[in-house]
């Protein structure tokens, strides 16, 4: 469903739930006309506003009451700079795309969900018919609409959102709303690992151990990876990396990580996942990769251009591959969490109420208090 001109989620009219679709208790769904929404109003500026609850427009629409929302690094890019590349915020605008919630109402054609179901949200709505969708690349759909992306769909930092049935993943019994909000970054980690090829018994590096770096690590472990080397500038994250199974974790501000890793791995590493988007990390990646190695670029740089030393890149015949979002891995990520194949809960380090959303963004933007993942609890 397209955003309004003011960036709000859905059409600015009173909610009109479809008749006959009741909650699990058999009671009629109560009509609520307004909701609270957190919107960007300028650089480093946010405020809570009252907005109409979005309506069900399509027969396949689902109204979801938000329960948990993750603060993503891309959200913080919009908060700090108002843009990611050509995607520029037009204020006011609600960001946010990592979320889970409870189904409140469904369209008449929805078959897989009912009111009361707990769902994780796949934030990318693809057209299903363009050349990219037809060849199994819905994440690069020509007409993609992404939750919380300027010019596409207003984000989930609201009490309610409407998404298509196909984007609402029913969560297994025992899985929590908080875990559901982690499914999206974990799906990116899963897609990155699958895109890297066979990782079983391979020795790898993860440069930048934020939520995406940890997501990659958890998925690597689930796939039988060999030794994992991690870098980050936050001490608490390095401790978590070691606790999660990294054989080595170091801070690039206090040591030469390429020399340290090369000293431990004489043959160097098979694969390196760049999860921070920094020029220094890209240079380190080339230095620690073995000839024929592979560099997976996941982090979003804050600059328009990065560079590589071509002699090293060429002589080692390094493969570079970018990773774009999650490419349909959300359902598998949810299943892995639900089956306890991965245990992502330690990723969550901070929790905030919606009224404190700006504080949450400031903590993440400033890398304060050893933050890994901040969640907005609704």
C-alpha positions as CSV (number, residue, x, y, z in Angstrom):
1,X,0.0,0.0,0.0
2,X,1.5,3.3,-1.0
3,X,2.3,6.0,1.6
4,X,0.4,9.3,1.9
5,X,2.1,12.5,0.7
6,X,3.0,13.3,4.3
7,X,4.7,9.9,4.7
8,X,2.1,8.3,7.0
9,X,1.2,4.7,6.7
10,X,-1.9,4.2,4.6
11,X,-4.8,6.4,3.6
12,X,-5.8,9.1,6.1
13,X,-9.3,7.9,6.7
14,X,-11.0,6.3,9.8
15,X,-10.4,2.6,10.2
16,X,-13.0,0.4,8.6
17,X,-12.5,-3.3,9.6
18,X,-14.2,-5.9,7.4
19,X,-17.4,-7.3,8.9
20,X,-17.4,-10.8,10.3
21,X,-13.7,-11.0,11.1
22,X,-13.6,-11.2,14.9
23,X,-10.8,-11.7,17.4
24,X,-10.0,-15.1,19.0
25,X,-12.5,-14.5,21.8
26,X,-15.3,-14.1,19.3
27,X,-15.8,-10.5,20.1
28,X,-16.1,-7.8,17.4
29,X,-12.9,-6.0,16.7
30,X,-13.2,-2.6,18.2
31,X,-12.8,0.3,15.9
32,X,-9.9,2.7,16.7
33,X,-9.5,5.8,14.6
34,X,-6.1,7.2,15.5
35,X,-2.7,5.8,16.6
36,X,0.6,7.1,17.8
37,X,3.4,7.2,15.2
38,X,7.1,8.3,15.6
39,X,8.3,10.4,12.6
40,X,11.5,12.0,11.6
41,X,11.0,15.8,11.3
42,X,14.6,16.8,10.5
43,X,18.2,15.6,11.1
44,X,18.4,14.1,14.6
45,X,14.8,15.2,15.2
46,X,11.8,12.9,15.9
47,X,8.4,13.4,17.5
48,X,5.3,11.4,18.3
49,X,2.2,12.3,16.3
50,X,-1.4,11.1,16.2
51,X,-2.3,9.7,12.8
52,X,-5.3,7.7,11.4
53,X,-5.0,4.0,11.8
54,X,-4.3,2.6,8.3
55,X,-7.3,0.9,6.5
56,X,-7.5,-2.4,4.8
57,X,-7.6,-1.5,1.1
58,X,-7.0,-4.9,-0.6
59,X,-8.7,-8.2,0.1
60,X,-5.3,-9.6,0.9
61,X,-4.4,-6.8,3.4
62,X,-3.6,-7.5,7.1
63,X,-3.8,-5.0,9.9
64,X,-1.1,-5.7,12.4
65,X,-0.7,-4.2,15.9
66,X,3.0,-3.7,16.5
67,X,4.6,-5.5,19.5
68,X,8.4,-5.1,18.9
69,X,10.4,-2.9,16.5
70,X,14.1,-3.1,16.0
71,X,16.2,0.0,15.4
72,X,18.3,-0.8,12.3
73,X,21.5,0.9,11.1
74,X,19.8,2.0,8.0
75,X,17.1,3.8,10.1
76,X,19.9,5.6,11.8
77,X,21.4,6.6,8.5
78,X,18.1,8.4,7.7
79,X,18.1,9.9,11.3
80,X,21.6,11.3,11.0
81,X,21.9,12.3,7.3
82,X,18.4,12.2,5.9
83,X,19.3,9.9,3.1
84,X,21.0,6.7,1.9
85,X,22.4,7.4,-1.5
86,X,19.5,8.6,-3.7
87,X,16.8,7.7,-1.1
88,X,16.1,11.0,0.5
89,X,13.7,11.6,3.4
90,X,10.8,14.0,2.8
91,X,9.7,15.2,6.3
92,X,7.8,14.1,8.2
93,X,8.4,10.4,7.7
94,X,8.2,7.2,9.7
95,X,11.1,4.8,9.3
96,X,11.5,1.3,10.7
97,X,11.2,-2.1,9.1
98,X,12.3,-4.8,11.6
99,X,9.1,-5.7,13.4
100,X,6.6,-8.2,14.7
101,X,3.0,-7.8,15.9
102,X,-0.4,-9.3,16.4
103,X,-3.0,-9.6,13.6
104,X,-6.0,-7.4,14.3
105,X,-8.0,-7.7,11.2
106,X,-7.7,-9.4,7.8
107,X,-9.1,-8.9,4.3
108,X,-11.7,-11.2,2.9
109,X,-9.3,-13.3,0.8
110,X,-6.7,-13.9,3.6
111,X,-6.6,-17.6,4.4
112,X,-3.4,-18.2,6.2
113,X,-3.9,-15.7,9.1
114,X,-6.6,-14.8,11.6
115,X,-6.9,-12.1,14.3
116,X,-4.7,-12.9,17.3
117,X,-1.9,-14.6,15.3
118,X,1.6,-13.4,16.1
119,X,3.5,-12.5,12.9
120,X,7.0,-11.4,11.8
121,X,7.0,-8.9,9.0
122,X,8.9,-9.3,5.7
123,X,9.4,-5.6,4.9
124,X,9.8,-5.9,1.1
125,X,6.8,-5.9,-1.2
126,X,7.7,-7.1,-4.7
127,X,5.6,-7.0,-7.8
128,X,6.1,-10.6,-8.7
129,X,6.0,-10.0,-12.4
130,X,9.1,-8.0,-13.4
131,X,12.3,-9.7,-14.9
132,X,14.0,-9.7,-11.5
133,X,11.0,-11.4,-9.7
134,X,10.7,-13.9,-12.5
135,X,14.3,-15.1,-12.1
136,X,14.2,-15.4,-8.3
137,X,15.5,-12.0,-7.4
138,X,12.5,-10.3,-5.6
139,X,14.9,-8.3,-3.5
140,X,16.0,-6.4,-6.6
141,X,12.4,-6.1,-7.9
142,X,12.0,-3.2,-10.4
143,X,8.9,-2.0,-8.5
144,X,9.9,-2.9,-5.0
145,X,8.2,-1.2,-2.0
146,X,10.1,-1.4,1.2
147,X,8.8,-0.6,4.6
148,X,10.4,2.6,6.0
149,X,12.1,3.5,2.7
150,X,11.6,7.1,1.5
151,X,9.3,7.3,-1.5
152,X,8.1,3.8,-1.0
153,X,6.2,2.9,2.2
154,X,6.1,4.6,5.6
155,X,7.8,2.6,8.3
156,X,6.7,0.5,11.2
157,X,7.4,3.0,14.1
158,X,3.6,3.2,14.6
159,X,1.1,1.3,16.7
160,X,-0.5,-0.3,13.6
161,X,0.6,-1.0,10.0
162,X,-1.1,-2.7,7.1
163,X,0.9,-5.3,5.0
164,X,-0.1,-7.9,2.4
165,X,-0.8,-11.4,3.7
166,X,2.4,-12.6,1.8
167,X,4.5,-10.3,4.0
168,X,3.1,-11.5,7.3
169,X,4.9,-14.7,8.5
170,X,3.0,-16.6,11.2
171,X,5.4,-17.4,14.0
172,X,5.7,-20.9,15.6
173,X,4.3,-21.5,19.0
174,X,6.8,-20.5,21.7
175,X,8.5,-17.9,19.6
176,X,8.4,-14.4,21.1
177,X,7.5,-11.0,19.6
178,X,11.1,-9.9,20.3
179,X,12.5,-12.8,18.4
180,X,10.1,-12.0,15.5
181,X,11.6,-8.5,15.3
182,X,15.0,-10.1,14.9
183,X,14.0,-12.2,12.0
184,X,14.7,-9.5,9.4
185,X,18.4,-8.9,10.2
186,X,18.8,-12.7,10.7
187,X,17.4,-13.2,7.3
188,X,20.0,-10.9,5.8
189,X,22.7,-12.9,7.6
190,X,21.2,-16.1,6.2
191,X,21.1,-14.7,2.7
192,X,24.7,-13.5,3.0
193,X,25.9,-16.9,4.2
194,X,24.1,-18.7,1.4
195,X,25.4,-16.3,-1.2
196,X,29.0,-17.0,0.0
197,X,28.7,-20.6,-1.1
198,X,29.9,-23.6,0.9
199,X,31.0,-22.3,4.3
200,X,31.3,-25.7,6.1
201,X,34.7,-25.9,7.8
202,X,35.8,-22.7,6.1
203,X,37.7,-20.1,8.1
204,X,36.1,-16.7,7.9
205,X,36.3,-13.1,9.1
206,X,33.4,-10.8,10.2
207,X,34.4,-7.1,10.2
208,X,31.9,-5.2,12.2
209,X,30.0,-7.1,14.9
210,X,26.8,-5.2,15.1
211,X,23.4,-6.9,14.6
212,X,24.2,-7.8,11.0
213,X,27.6,-9.1,11.9
214,X,26.1,-11.2,14.7
215,X,23.4,-12.4,12.4
216,X,26.0,-13.6,9.9
217,X,27.9,-15.3,12.8
218,X,24.8,-17.2,14.0
219,X,24.0,-18.4,10.5
220,X,27.6,-19.4,9.9
221,X,27.6,-21.5,13.0
222,X,24.3,-23.2,12.0
223,X,26.0,-24.1,8.7
224,X,29.1,-25.7,10.3
225,X,31.6,-23.0,9.7
226,X,35.3,-23.4,10.8
227,X,37.1,-20.8,12.7
228,X,35.6,-17.3,12.9
229,X,37.6,-14.0,13.4
230,X,35.8,-10.9,14.4
231,X,36.5,-7.2,14.6
232,X,34.6,-4.3,16.3
233,X,35.3,-1.1,18.2
234,X,32.9,-1.8,21.1
235,X,34.3,-4.0,23.9
236,X,30.9,-5.4,24.8
237,X,30.4,-6.6,21.2
238,X,33.8,-8.3,21.2
239,X,32.9,-10.1,24.4
240,X,29.6,-11.3,22.9
241,X,31.4,-12.5,19.7
242,X,33.8,-14.7,21.8
243,X,30.8,-15.9,23.9
244,X,29.0,-16.8,20.6
245,X,32.0,-18.8,19.4
246,X,34.5,-16.6,17.7
247,X,38.1,-17.9,18.1
248,X,39.5,-14.4,18.1
249,X,38.0,-10.9,18.5
250,X,39.9,-7.6,18.2
251,X,39.5,-3.9,18.1
252,X,40.9,-2.2,15.0
253,X,41.5,1.0,17.0
254,X,44.0,-0.7,19.3
255,X,45.8,-3.2,17.1
256,X,46.6,-4.1,13.5
257,X,43.9,-6.7,12.9
258,X,45.3,-7.8,9.5
259,X,48.7,-8.6,11.0
260,X,47.1,-10.3,14.1
261,X,44.8,-12.5,12.0
262,X,47.4,-13.3,9.4
263,X,49.7,-14.3,12.2
264,X,47.2,-16.9,13.4
265,X,46.0,-18.1,9.9
266,X,49.1,-18.6,7.8
267,X,47.0,-19.6,4.8
268,X,44.7,-16.7,5.5
269,X,40.9,-16.7,5.4
270,X,38.5,-18.2,2.8
271,X,35.7,-15.6,3.2
272,X,35.4,-12.2,4.8
273,X,32.0,-10.6,5.5
274,X,32.3,-6.8,5.7
275,X,29.4,-5.7,8.0
276,X,30.4,-2.1,8.7
277,X,30.9,-0.4,5.3
278,X,34.2,1.3,6.3
279,X,37.1,1.8,4.0
280,X,39.6,0.6,6.5
281,X,37.6,-2.6,7.0
282,X,37.6,-3.2,3.2
283,X,41.4,-2.8,3.1
284,X,41.8,-5.2,6.0
285,X,39.5,-7.7,4.2
286,X,41.7,-7.8,1.2
287,X,44.8,-8.2,3.4
288,X,43.5,-11.2,5.3
289,X,41.8,-13.1,2.4
290,X,43.7,-15.9,0.8
291,X,44.2,-16.1,-3.0
292,X,40.9,-17.0,-4.5
293,X,39.1,-15.8,-1.4
294,X,35.7,-14.1,-1.4
295,X,34.7,-10.7,0.1
296,X,31.0,-10.4,0.9
297,X,30.0,-6.7,1.2
298,X,27.0,-6.2,3.5
299,X,27.7,-3.0,5.3
300,X,26.3,0.3,4.0
301,X,29.0,2.9,3.5
302,X,28.3,6.5,4.6
303,X,30.2,7.7,1.5
304,X,29.3,7.4,-2.2
305,X,32.6,5.8,-3.2
306,X,35.1,3.3,-1.7
307,X,38.3,2.0,-3.3
308,X,40.5,-1.1,-3.5
309,X,44.2,-1.6,-4.1
310,X,44.0,-3.2,-7.5
311,X,47.3,-5.0,-7.3
312,X,46.3,-7.0,-4.3
313,X,42.7,-7.5,-5.6
314,X,44.0,-8.7,-9.0
315,X,47.0,-10.8,-7.9
316,X,44.9,-12.7,-5.3
317,X,42.0,-12.9,-7.7
318,X,39.6,-11.9,-5.0
319,X,35.8,-12.2,-5.7
320,X,33.7,-9.3,-4.6
321,X,30.0,-9.8,-4.0
322,X,27.4,-7.3,-2.6
323,X,24.6,-8.5,-0.5
324,X,21.2,-6.8,-0.9
325,X,18.8,-7.4,1.9
326,X,17.4,-10.9,2.5
327,X,16.0,-12.3,-0.8
328,X,13.2,-14.4,0.6
329,X,15.1,-15.8,3.6
330,X,12.7,-14.5,6.2
331,X,10.6,-17.7,6.4
332,X,13.7,-19.8,6.9
333,X,15.0,-17.4,9.5
334,X,11.7,-17.6,11.4
335,X,11.8,-21.4,11.3
336,X,15.4,-21.5,12.5
337,X,14.5,-19.3,15.5
338,X,11.3,-21.3,16.2
339,X,13.2,-24.6,16.2
340,X,16.0,-23.1,18.3
341,X,18.5,-23.9,15.7
342,X,19.8,-20.4,16.4
343,X,19.4,-18.5,19.6
344,X,19.4,-14.7,18.8
345,X,18.1,-13.3,22.1
346,X,21.5,-12.1,23.4
347,X,21.5,-9.7,20.4
348,X,18.9,-7.5,22.3
349,X,20.7,-5.2,24.7
350,X,18.4,-2.3,25.1
351,X,14.6,-1.8,25.2
352,X,12.6,1.4,25.0
353,X,9.0,2.5,24.9
354,X,7.7,4.3,21.8
355,X,7.6,7.6,23.7
356,X,11.4,7.2,24.2
357,X,12.1,6.4,20.5
358,X,14.5,9.4,20.1
359,X,16.5,8.2,23.0
360,X,16.8,4.8,21.4
361,X,18.0,6.3,18.1
362,X,20.6,8.5,20.0
363,X,21.9,5.4,21.8
364,X,22.3,3.4,18.6
365,X,23.7,6.4,16.6
366,X,26.3,7.1,19.3
367,X,27.1,3.4,20.0
368,X,26.4,4.1,23.6
369,X,26.3,1.7,26.6
370,X,27.6,-1.2,24.6
371,X,24.5,-1.3,22.5
372,X,24.0,-4.2,20.1
373,X,20.3,-4.2,19.2
374,X,17.8,-1.6,20.6
375,X,14.1,-2.6,20.5
376,X,11.0,-0.5,20.8
377,X,8.5,-2.3,22.9
378,X,5.0,-1.4,22.1
